[in-house]
Amino acid sequence: MKVLAALLMICAAPVWAERIDAVDLIGIAASHPADVVVLGEIHDNPAHHANQARAVAALNPKALVFEMFTAEAAARLPADLSDRAAVERASGWHGWPDFGMYHPIFTAAPTATVFGAELPRVAAQSVFSDGVAAVFGAEAADYGLLQPLDPAEQSAREVEQAEAHCGALPTDLLPGMVTVQRLRDAMLARAVVQALAETGGPVAVITGSGHARKDRGVAAVLAQVSPATVVLSIGQLEDDPGPEAPYDLWLVSDPLPRPDPCAELTGG
């Protein structure tokens, strides 16, 4: 009954939806008429990747879009996605988090076409010197990258970037960091547009829950560049985001014990 209620709630197109559990996620992935299902994560949480793999198996997508490696790396992937070592090697995996958490997502959709949407570090750095249009290309305006944010929104995002980097970034870098995050969303959206054009969908997107946000993430970019595309955004978190969470649906998993990420930067 909960799954049915969630489906009816989504189909009624609310501004925000509600918390679900992993069982609900599987039923919704299998039943919801979305062209694109964005499956957020906290990168090092194994429960999130297990949920993604189960949702992908239920969705049976024609395409998978990964934030974690480039389009060039995706083109190198072997035809047999069951060979973990071969897939990890071809993807150019950076070593964190453990690829073993991600490999079941590949095997959950063994016939899906895989697309990569990673923004390489060198390209991210060149945003500061060359500008976002030079990095993204001729479609930068179409994907909203040349449109300034509302000043209040820009300020809020700069505060988030400062907090995410433990207050260690010079303030003059914060606008560029916001632009880089917008660029990452646009790259994900462009990969989704390509995946839909080449496969017809549905498409599953594997990305951090920040990029899964409907108000500013990949779904927001798709709403601008491909407004007829039906997108279902699902966030996975480690604490309750409250009733105005920026997702269609969200799940909360037990938090992992981690060292203080700011200790090394701040000397704490």
C-alpha positions as CSV (number, residue, x, y, z in Angstrom):
1,M,0.0,0.0,0.0
2,K,2.9,2.4,0.8
3,V,4.4,1.8,-2.7
4,L,1.0,2.5,-4.3
5,A,0.6,5.7,-2.3
6,A,4.0,6.8,-3.3
7,L,3.3,6.2,-6.9
8,L,0.1,8.1,-6.8
9,M,1.8,10.9,-5.0
10,I,4.6,11.2,-7.6
11,C,2.1,11.0,-10.6
12,A,0.2,13.8,-9.0
13,A,3.4,15.9,-9.5
14,P,3.9,17.4,-6.0
15,V,6.7,19.9,-5.3
16,W,8.3,17.4,-2.9
17,A,7.5,13.9,-1.9
18,E,8.3,11.7,1.1
19,R,10.6,9.3,2.7
20,I,10.5,5.7,1.5
21,D,12.5,2.6,2.3
22,A,14.5,0.2,0.2
23,V,11.5,-2.1,-0.5
24,D,9.5,0.8,-1.7
25,L,12.4,1.9,-4.0
26,I,12.4,-1.4,-5.8
27,G,8.6,-1.3,-6.5
28,I,8.7,2.3,-7.6
29,A,11.7,1.7,-9.9
30,A,9.9,-1.1,-11.6
31,S,6.5,0.7,-11.9
32,H,7.0,4.4,-12.3
33,P,6.8,5.7,-15.9
34,A,9.9,7.8,-15.8
35,D,12.3,8.3,-18.7
36,V,15.1,9.0,-16.3
37,V,15.6,7.8,-12.7
38,V,18.3,9.6,-10.8
39,L,19.6,7.4,-8.0
40,G,21.6,9.5,-5.5
41,E,24.1,8.3,-3.0
42,I,26.7,9.2,-0.4
43,H,29.7,7.8,-2.2
44,D,31.2,5.6,0.5
45,N,28.0,4.2,1.9
46,P,27.6,0.5,0.9
47,A,23.9,0.5,1.7
48,H,23.3,3.2,-0.9
49,H,25.0,1.2,-3.6
50,A,23.2,-2.0,-2.7
51,N,19.9,0.0,-3.0
52,Q,21.0,1.4,-6.4
53,A,21.8,-2.1,-7.7
54,R,18.4,-3.4,-6.7
55,A,16.6,-0.4,-8.2
56,V,18.6,-0.8,-11.4
57,A,17.7,-4.4,-11.7
58,A,14.0,-3.6,-11.2
59,L,14.1,-0.7,-13.7
60,N,16.0,-2.7,-16.3
61,P,17.3,0.5,-18.0
62,K,18.5,0.7,-21.5
63,A,21.3,3.0,-20.3
64,L,23.3,3.8,-17.2
65,V,24.9,7.2,-16.7
66,F,27.7,7.4,-14.1
67,E,29.1,10.5,-12.5
68,M,32.3,8.7,-11.6
69,F,34.1,8.3,-14.8
70,T,34.5,10.0,-18.2
71,A,32.7,9.5,-21.5
72,E,36.1,8.3,-22.9
73,A,36.4,5.7,-20.1
74,A,32.9,4.5,-20.7
75,A,33.8,3.8,-24.3
76,R,36.6,1.6,-23.1
77,L,34.4,-0.7,-21.0
78,P,34.4,-4.3,-21.9
79,A,31.3,-5.9,-23.4
80,D,31.2,-8.3,-20.5
81,L,30.4,-6.2,-17.5
82,S,30.6,-9.2,-15.2
83,D,34.4,-9.1,-15.1
84,R,34.9,-6.7,-12.2
85,A,38.7,-6.3,-12.7
86,A,38.3,-5.5,-16.4
87,V,35.5,-3.0,-15.8
88,E,37.4,-1.3,-12.9
89,R,40.5,-1.1,-15.0
90,A,38.8,0.3,-18.1
91,S,36.8,2.8,-16.2
92,G,40.0,4.4,-14.8
93,W,38.5,4.1,-11.3
94,H,40.3,6.5,-8.9
95,G,40.4,4.0,-6.0
96,W,37.9,5.7,-3.7
97,P,35.4,4.4,-2.8
98,D,35.9,0.7,-3.3
99,F,34.8,-0.3,-6.8
100,G,33.4,-3.4,-5.3
101,M,30.4,-1.4,-4.1
102,Y,29.7,-0.2,-7.6
103,H,30.2,-3.3,-9.7
104,P,26.8,-4.9,-8.8
105,I,25.2,-1.8,-10.4
106,F,26.8,-2.7,-13.7
107,T,25.8,-6.4,-13.5
108,A,22.2,-5.4,-12.5
109,A,21.8,-4.1,-16.1
110,P,24.2,-6.2,-18.1
111,T,22.8,-5.2,-21.5
112,A,22.6,-1.5,-20.7
113,T,24.7,1.0,-22.6
114,V,27.0,2.8,-20.2
115,F,27.8,6.5,-20.3
116,G,30.3,8.5,-18.3
117,A,29.8,12.1,-17.2
118,E,32.8,12.8,-15.0
119,L,34.3,16.3,-15.1
120,P,38.1,15.6,-15.0
121,R,40.2,17.5,-12.5
122,V,42.1,19.4,-15.2
123,A,38.9,20.5,-16.9
124,A,37.5,21.7,-13.6
125,Q,40.6,23.7,-12.9
126,S,40.4,25.3,-16.4
127,V,37.0,26.7,-15.6
128,F,38.8,29.3,-13.5
129,S,41.1,30.4,-16.2
130,D,39.2,29.8,-19.4
131,G,35.5,30.0,-18.4
132,V,32.8,27.5,-18.3
133,A,31.8,27.8,-22.0
134,A,35.3,26.9,-23.1
135,V,35.1,23.7,-21.0
136,F,31.5,22.7,-21.8
137,G,31.4,23.8,-25.4
138,A,28.9,25.4,-27.8
139,E,25.8,24.1,-25.8
140,A,26.8,26.0,-22.6
141,A,23.9,28.5,-23.0
142,D,21.4,25.7,-23.8
143,Y,22.3,24.0,-20.6
144,G,21.9,27.2,-18.5
145,L,25.6,27.6,-17.7
146,L,25.8,31.2,-19.0
147,Q,22.8,32.4,-17.0
148,P,23.7,33.9,-13.7
149,L,22.0,32.6,-10.6
150,D,19.8,34.8,-8.5
151,P,22.1,36.7,-6.1
152,A,20.5,35.0,-3.0
153,E,20.9,31.6,-4.6
154,Q,24.5,32.3,-5.6
155,S,25.3,33.5,-2.1
156,A,23.7,30.4,-0.5
157,R,25.6,28.1,-2.8
158,E,28.9,29.9,-2.0
159,V,28.2,29.4,1.7
160,E,27.6,25.6,1.0
161,Q,30.9,25.4,-0.9
162,A,32.8,27.1,2.0
163,E,31.3,24.7,4.5
164,A,32.0,21.7,2.3
165,H,35.6,22.7,2.2
166,C,35.8,23.3,5.9
167,G,36.2,27.1,5.5
168,A,39.7,26.5,4.0
169,L,39.0,28.0,0.5
170,P,39.8,31.6,-0.2
171,T,36.5,33.5,-0.7
172,D,37.5,34.6,-4.2
173,L,37.4,31.0,-5.3
174,L,33.9,30.3,-4.1
175,P,32.0,31.7,-7.2
176,G,34.2,29.4,-9.4
177,M,33.5,26.4,-7.2
178,V,29.7,27.1,-7.6
179,T,30.2,27.2,-11.4
180,V,32.1,23.9,-11.3
181,Q,29.2,22.3,-9.5
182,R,26.8,23.7,-12.1
183,L,29.0,22.3,-14.8
184,R,29.0,18.8,-13.2
185,D,25.2,18.9,-13.3
186,A,25.2,20.0,-16.9
187,M,27.6,17.3,-17.9
188,L,25.3,14.7,-16.3
189,A,22.3,16.1,-18.1
190,R,24.1,16.1,-21.4
191,A,25.0,12.5,-21.0
192,V,21.4,11.7,-20.2
193,V,20.2,13.5,-23.3
194,Q,22.7,11.5,-25.3
195,A,21.7,8.2,-23.6
196,L,18.0,8.9,-24.4
197,A,18.7,9.7,-28.0
198,E,20.8,6.6,-28.5
199,T,18.8,4.1,-26.5
200,G,15.3,5.5,-26.1
201,G,15.5,5.0,-22.3
202,P,14.8,4.4,-19.6
203,V,18.0,5.8,-18.2
204,A,19.3,5.3,-14.6
205,V,21.7,7.9,-13.3
206,I,24.2,7.0,-10.6
207,T,25.4,10.1,-8.8
208,G,25.9,11.9,-5.5
209,S,22.7,13.0,-3.8
210,G,23.7,16.6,-4.3
211,H,23.5,16.2,-8.0
212,A,20.2,14.3,-7.6
213,R,18.5,17.4,-6.2
214,K,15.5,18.5,-8.2
215,D,15.9,22.2,-7.5
216,R,19.5,22.5,-8.8
217,G,20.8,19.1,-9.9
218,V,20.7,17.1,-13.1
219,A,16.8,17.1,-13.0
220,A,16.8,20.9,-13.0
221,V,19.1,21.1,-16.0
222,L,17.0,18.5,-17.8
223,A,13.9,20.5,-17.2
224,Q,15.5,23.3,-19.1
225,V,17.1,21.5,-22.0
226,S,14.6,18.6,-22.4
227,P,11.3,19.6,-20.7
228,A,9.3,16.7,-22.0
229,T,11.6,14.2,-20.3
230,V,10.0,12.6,-17.2
231,V,12.5,12.5,-14.4
232,L,12.3,10.8,-11.0
233,S,14.9,12.0,-8.5
234,I,15.7,9.8,-5.5
235,G,18.1,11.0,-2.8
236,Q,19.9,8.7,-0.4
237,L,21.1,10.3,2.8
238,E,22.3,9.6,6.3
239,D,20.0,11.9,8.1
240,D,16.4,13.1,7.6
241,P,16.4,16.2,5.4
242,G,12.9,17.2,6.5
243,P,9.7,17.7,4.7
244,E,11.1,20.1,2.1
245,A,13.8,17.7,0.9
246,P,14.7,18.5,-2.7
247,Y,13.9,15.1,-4.1
248,D,10.8,13.3,-5.4
249,L,11.7,10.5,-2.9
250,W,14.4,9.9,-0.4
251,L,15.9,7.2,1.8
252,V,17.8,7.4,5.0
253,S,20.5,4.9,5.9
254,D,22.6,4.5,9.0
255,P,25.6,6.8,8.9
256,L,29.1,5.4,8.5
257,P,31.7,6.1,11.2
258,R,34.2,8.5,9.6
259,P,37.1,10.6,10.7
260,D,36.6,14.3,10.8
261,P,37.1,15.4,7.2
262,C,38.1,18.8,8.2
263,A,40.8,17.8,10.7
264,E,43.6,17.7,8.2
265,L,42.7,21.0,6.6
266,T,42.1,22.9,9.8
267,G,44.7,21.2,12.0
268,G,42.0,20.0,14.4
